[in-house]
Amino acid sequence: MTETDKTPEAAGQVADAYRGNWVDRLAPPATRPYLRLSRADRPIGTWLLLLPCWWGLLLAMVFDGRATLHDLWIFAGCAIGAFLMRGAGCTWNDITDRHIDGSVARTASRPIPSGQVSVKAALAWLVAQALVSFGILLTFNLAAIGLGVLSLVPVAIYPFAKRFTWWPQVFLGVAFNWGALLAWTAHSGALHWPAVTLYLAGIAWTLFYDTIYAHQDAEDDALIGVKSTARLFGENSPRWLRWFLVLTVTLMAVAVMQATLGGHFAAVLVALCGPWALGWHLQWQMRHLDIEDADGLLRLFRSNRDAGLLPLPFFAVALFL
């Protein structure tokens, strides 16, 4: 090992971050612990928070057949907000889980349990991220602002869910897919049933990908008494994952049909290719699933960025048909 490898910056790398990520390579050393706290070195969570926003925005545009310049800002604002709110949520999660994280091999290197950031400094960082996010939220309509404020409830509850239920992934799904409701409302000014159905599809998708993710920690979680669907399902996880796959695709297809009701047949058909493409990718993940292969589980979990991107071009094309 060289002297460079022994620097505090190298030692501060988080175990499940991408090797050579931009935070470890390019960010000023003083900012790295805070960016790691926000998971900026692990962008998959931002994508998983953002993609339901984009689903909701595009499907809302298909629903009313209207696209405006403000929708471009909603598209961009959701991206910035997803980065910031994912960072704030992860900071809150690490504050509440700081004692648990120190007992799990994969999370012991995180900034708080490893001593890179104090709890007081983490709280200040959380508030800063939340305030900037709130500033973005204020550029949307009043209904969307109300939904954005309400989203803080599931965000606050989620870190504690694994202490009292075997289904913490449901709470994660409730929080992570809220953007489908918010972005729809930011475009249309009101909630409609297709948005609710799409939101439920997102929750089913979260149950799929986060059960895969949770299998990485199943043994450590069992030792410290942390609950998860991975522990609940055990070797039966593939069967449950297939049900979540079917539920995700079915609910998204229903949302598409609700949004395109009365529209051109070609638009309905193209939009329905979105859930089909998502389901195809989830089935591909099932074929490569090995719940004993931690590295493979992480790769499959990360591949859900690509899975979630697949419906977007179909929704976009349907808008113009």
C-alpha positions as CSV (number, residue, x, y, z in Angstrom):
1,M,0.0,0.0,0.0
2,T,1.3,3.4,-0.9
3,E,1.3,6.5,1.3
4,T,-1.4,8.0,-0.9
5,D,-3.7,5.0,-0.1
6,K,-3.2,5.8,3.6
7,T,-4.5,9.4,3.4
8,P,-7.6,10.3,5.5
9,E,-9.5,10.8,2.2
10,A,-8.8,7.2,1.1
11,A,-9.6,5.9,4.5
12,G,-12.9,7.8,4.5
13,Q,-14.2,6.0,1.4
14,V,-17.5,4.2,2.1
15,A,-17.6,0.5,1.6
16,D,-20.4,0.3,-0.9
17,A,-19.6,3.4,-2.9
18,Y,-18.4,3.2,-6.5
19,R,-14.6,2.9,-6.7
20,G,-13.1,6.1,-8.1
21,N,-16.3,8.1,-7.7
22,W,-16.3,11.8,-8.2
23,V,-16.5,12.6,-4.5
24,D,-13.4,10.6,-3.6
25,R,-11.5,12.0,-6.6
26,L,-12.6,15.5,-7.2
27,A,-14.4,17.0,-4.2
28,P,-12.5,19.3,-1.8
29,P,-11.3,17.2,1.1
30,A,-13.3,19.2,3.7
31,T,-16.6,18.5,1.8
32,R,-16.1,14.8,1.3
33,P,-17.5,13.5,4.6
34,Y,-20.7,15.6,4.1
35,L,-21.1,14.5,0.4
36,R,-20.6,10.9,1.6
37,L,-23.3,11.5,4.2
38,S,-25.6,12.6,1.4
39,R,-24.7,9.5,-0.6
40,A,-23.3,11.7,-3.4
41,D,-20.8,9.0,-4.0
42,R,-23.6,6.5,-4.5
43,P,-26.0,8.1,-7.0
44,I,-28.4,5.2,-7.4
45,G,-30.6,6.4,-4.5
46,T,-31.1,9.8,-6.2
47,W,-32.2,8.1,-9.4
48,L,-34.7,5.9,-7.5
49,L,-36.2,8.9,-5.9
50,L,-36.2,10.9,-9.1
51,L,-37.6,8.4,-11.6
52,P,-41.1,8.3,-10.1
53,C,-41.2,12.1,-10.4
54,W,-40.5,11.9,-14.1
55,W,-43.0,9.1,-14.5
56,G,-45.6,11.3,-12.8
57,L,-44.8,14.4,-14.8
58,L,-44.8,12.7,-18.2
59,L,-48.0,10.7,-17.5
60,A,-49.7,13.9,-16.3
61,M,-48.8,15.5,-19.6
62,V,-50.2,12.5,-21.5
63,F,-53.3,12.8,-19.4
64,D,-54.2,16.3,-20.3
65,G,-52.3,16.6,-23.6
66,R,-50.5,19.7,-22.4
67,A,-46.8,20.6,-22.3
68,T,-45.5,24.0,-21.3
69,L,-42.1,25.6,-20.6
70,H,-42.9,25.4,-16.9
71,D,-42.8,21.6,-17.3
72,L,-39.1,21.9,-18.2
73,W,-38.5,23.6,-14.8
74,I,-40.6,20.9,-13.1
75,F,-38.4,18.3,-14.8
76,A,-35.2,20.0,-13.7
77,G,-36.5,21.0,-10.3
78,C,-37.4,17.5,-9.5
79,A,-33.8,16.4,-10.4
80,I,-32.2,19.0,-8.1
81,G,-34.8,18.4,-5.4
82,A,-34.3,14.6,-5.6
83,F,-30.5,15.0,-5.1
84,L,-31.0,17.4,-2.1
85,M,-33.9,15.5,-0.4
86,R,-32.2,12.1,-0.9
87,G,-29.2,13.7,0.8
88,A,-31.3,15.1,3.6
89,G,-33.1,11.8,4.0
90,C,-29.9,9.8,4.1
91,T,-28.4,12.2,6.6
92,W,-31.5,11.8,8.8
93,N,-31.2,8.0,8.4
94,D,-27.6,8.0,9.4
95,I,-28.2,10.1,12.4
96,T,-30.9,7.8,13.7
97,D,-29.0,4.6,12.7
98,R,-25.6,5.6,13.9
99,H,-25.4,2.9,16.5
100,I,-26.8,0.2,14.2
101,D,-24.5,1.2,11.3
102,G,-21.4,0.7,13.4
103,S,-22.4,-3.0,13.9
104,V,-22.9,-3.8,10.2
105,A,-19.9,-4.5,8.1
106,R,-21.2,-2.7,5.0
107,T,-22.2,0.5,6.9
108,A,-19.5,0.8,9.6
109,S,-17.5,3.1,7.2
110,R,-20.3,5.7,6.9
111,P,-19.3,9.2,8.0
112,I,-21.0,9.2,11.5
113,P,-20.1,5.8,12.8
114,S,-16.6,6.1,11.4
115,G,-16.1,9.5,13.2
116,Q,-15.8,11.7,10.1
117,V,-18.9,13.8,11.0
118,S,-20.4,14.6,14.4
119,V,-24.1,14.3,15.0
120,K,-24.4,18.1,15.5
121,A,-22.7,18.8,12.2
122,A,-24.8,16.2,10.5
123,L,-28.0,17.9,11.8
124,A,-26.8,21.3,10.5
125,W,-26.1,19.7,7.1
126,L,-29.6,18.1,7.0
127,V,-31.2,21.5,7.7
128,A,-29.2,23.2,4.9
129,Q,-30.2,20.6,2.3
130,A,-33.9,20.7,3.4
131,L,-34.0,24.5,3.2
132,V,-32.6,24.6,-0.4
133,S,-35.1,21.9,-1.3
134,F,-37.9,23.9,0.2
135,G,-36.9,26.9,-1.9
136,I,-37.3,24.8,-5.1
137,L,-40.6,23.5,-3.9
138,L,-41.9,27.1,-3.5
139,T,-41.6,27.5,-7.3
140,F,-44.4,24.9,-7.8
141,N,-48.2,25.5,-7.3
142,L,-49.8,25.4,-3.8
143,A,-51.1,21.9,-4.1
144,A,-47.7,20.6,-4.9
145,I,-46.1,22.6,-2.1
146,G,-48.6,21.0,0.3
147,L,-47.7,17.5,-0.9
148,G,-44.0,18.3,-0.6
149,V,-44.4,19.4,3.0
150,L,-46.5,16.3,3.8
151,S,-43.8,14.1,2.3
152,L,-41.7,14.9,5.4
153,V,-43.9,12.5,7.5
154,P,-42.9,9.2,5.8
155,V,-39.3,10.5,5.4
156,A,-39.1,11.0,9.2
157,I,-40.7,7.7,10.0
158,Y,-38.8,5.4,7.6
159,P,-35.5,5.0,9.6
160,F,-37.4,3.7,12.6
161,A,-39.6,1.2,10.6
162,K,-37.0,-1.6,10.7
163,R,-37.3,-1.5,14.5
164,F,-41.1,-2.3,14.6
165,T,-42.1,-4.0,11.4
166,W,-40.8,-6.8,9.0
167,W,-41.9,-4.5,6.2
168,P,-39.8,-1.4,6.4
169,Q,-39.5,-1.5,2.5
170,V,-43.2,-0.4,2.4
171,F,-42.3,2.7,4.4
172,L,-39.4,3.3,2.0
173,G,-41.7,2.9,-0.9
174,V,-44.2,5.4,0.5
175,A,-41.4,8.0,0.9
176,F,-39.4,7.3,-2.3
177,N,-42.3,7.3,-4.7
178,W,-44.0,10.4,-3.4
179,G,-42.6,12.3,-6.3
180,A,-45.1,10.6,-8.6
181,L,-47.8,12.4,-6.8
182,L,-45.9,15.7,-6.4
183,A,-44.8,16.0,-10.0
184,W,-48.2,15.1,-11.4
185,T,-49.7,17.8,-9.2
186,A,-47.0,20.3,-10.0
187,H,-48.1,20.0,-13.7
188,S,-51.8,19.6,-13.4
189,G,-52.6,21.5,-10.2
190,A,-54.5,18.6,-8.7
191,L,-54.2,14.9,-8.0
192,H,-56.0,12.4,-10.2
193,W,-56.5,8.6,-10.0
194,P,-53.7,7.7,-12.5
195,A,-51.2,9.4,-10.3
196,V,-52.3,7.4,-7.2
197,T,-52.2,4.1,-9.2
198,L,-48.7,5.0,-10.5
199,Y,-47.6,5.8,-6.9
200,L,-48.8,2.3,-5.8
201,A,-46.8,0.8,-8.8
202,G,-43.7,2.6,-7.5
203,I,-44.2,1.2,-4.0
204,A,-44.4,-2.3,-5.5
205,W,-41.2,-1.6,-7.4
206,T,-39.5,-0.4,-4.2
207,L,-40.5,-3.7,-2.5
208,F,-38.8,-5.5,-5.4
209,Y,-35.5,-3.6,-5.5
210,D,-35.0,-3.0,-1.8
211,T,-35.7,-6.6,-0.9
212,I,-32.8,-7.4,-3.2
213,Y,-30.7,-4.7,-1.5
214,A,-31.6,-5.9,2.0
215,H,-30.3,-9.4,1.4
216,Q,-26.7,-7.9,1.5
217,D,-27.2,-7.3,5.2
218,A,-29.5,-10.1,6.2
219,E,-26.9,-11.9,8.4
220,D,-25.8,-8.8,10.2
221,D,-29.4,-7.6,10.6
222,A,-30.3,-10.9,12.2
223,L,-27.5,-10.5,14.8
224,I,-28.6,-7.0,15.8
225,G,-32.4,-7.6,15.5
226,V,-33.1,-5.3,12.5
227,K,-36.1,-6.4,10.5
228,S,-36.5,-6.5,6.7
229,T,-38.4,-8.2,4.0
230,A,-35.2,-10.0,3.1
231,R,-35.1,-11.6,6.5
232,L,-38.9,-12.2,6.5
233,F,-38.9,-14.0,3.1
234,G,-35.5,-15.7,3.4
235,E,-35.1,-18.4,0.7
236,N,-38.6,-17.7,-0.5
237,S,-37.6,-14.2,-1.7
238,P,-37.6,-15.1,-5.4
239,R,-41.3,-16.1,-5.2
240,W,-42.1,-12.9,-3.4
241,L,-40.1,-10.8,-5.9
242,R,-42.0,-12.3,-8.8
243,W,-45.3,-11.2,-7.1
244,F,-43.8,-7.7,-6.7
245,L,-42.8,-7.7,-10.3
246,V,-46.3,-8.6,-11.5
247,L,-47.8,-6.0,-9.2
248,T,-45.5,-3.3,-10.4
249,V,-46.2,-3.9,-14.1
250,T,-49.9,-4.4,-13.6
251,L,-50.4,-1.2,-11.6
252,M,-48.3,0.9,-14.0
253,A,-50.3,-0.5,-16.9
254,V,-53.5,0.4,-15.1
255,A,-52.2,3.9,-14.5
256,V,-51.3,4.2,-18.2
257,M,-54.8,3.1,-19.2
258,Q,-56.4,5.5,-16.7
259,A,-54.3,8.4,-18.1
260,T,-54.9,7.6,-21.7
261,L,-58.6,6.8,-21.4
262,G,-60.4,8.2,-24.5
263,G,-57.1,8.9,-26.2
264,H,-55.7,7.7,-29.6
265,F,-55.2,3.9,-29.8
266,A,-51.6,4.5,-30.9
267,A,-50.9,6.6,-27.8
268,V,-52.3,4.0,-25.5
269,L,-50.3,1.2,-27.1
270,V,-47.0,3.1,-27.0
271,A,-47.5,4.2,-23.4
272,L,-48.3,0.6,-22.4
273,C,-44.9,-0.4,-23.8
274,G,-43.5,1.5,-20.8
275,P,-44.6,-1.0,-18.1
276,W,-43.8,-3.8,-20.4
277,A,-40.2,-2.6,-20.8
278,L,-39.9,-2.1,-17.0
279,G,-41.2,-5.7,-16.4
280,W,-38.8,-7.1,-19.0
281,H,-35.9,-5.6,-17.0
282,L,-37.2,-6.8,-13.7
283,Q,-37.5,-10.3,-15.2
284,W,-33.9,-10.0,-16.4
285,Q,-32.9,-9.3,-12.8
286,M,-34.8,-12.3,-11.6
287,R,-32.8,-14.5,-14.0
288,H,-29.5,-13.2,-12.5
289,L,-30.6,-13.3,-8.8
290,D,-28.5,-15.1,-6.3
291,I,-29.3,-14.1,-2.7
292,E,-26.0,-15.4,-1.5
293,D,-23.9,-13.2,-3.8
294,A,-23.5,-9.8,-2.1
295,D,-21.7,-8.2,-5.0
296,G,-24.3,-9.5,-7.5
297,L,-27.1,-8.2,-5.3
298,L,-25.6,-4.7,-5.3
299,R,-25.2,-4.8,-9.1
300,L,-28.8,-5.9,-9.5
301,F,-30.0,-3.2,-7.1
302,R,-28.1,-0.5,-9.0
303,S,-29.5,-1.8,-12.3
304,N,-32.9,-0.5,-11.3
305,R,-31.8,3.0,-12.5
306,D,-31.9,1.5,-16.0
307,A,-35.2,-0.3,-15.3
308,G,-36.8,2.9,-14.1
309,L,-35.6,4.9,-17.2
310,L,-37.2,2.5,-19.6
311,P,-40.8,3.7,-19.4
312,L,-39.9,7.4,-20.0
313,P,-39.3,7.4,-23.8
314,F,-42.6,5.5,-24.3
315,F,-44.5,8.0,-22.2
316,A,-42.8,10.9,-24.0
317,V,-43.7,9.5,-27.5
318,A,-47.3,8.9,-26.4
319,L,-47.6,12.6,-25.5
320,F,-47.2,13.5,-29.2
321,L,-49.6,10.8,-30.6
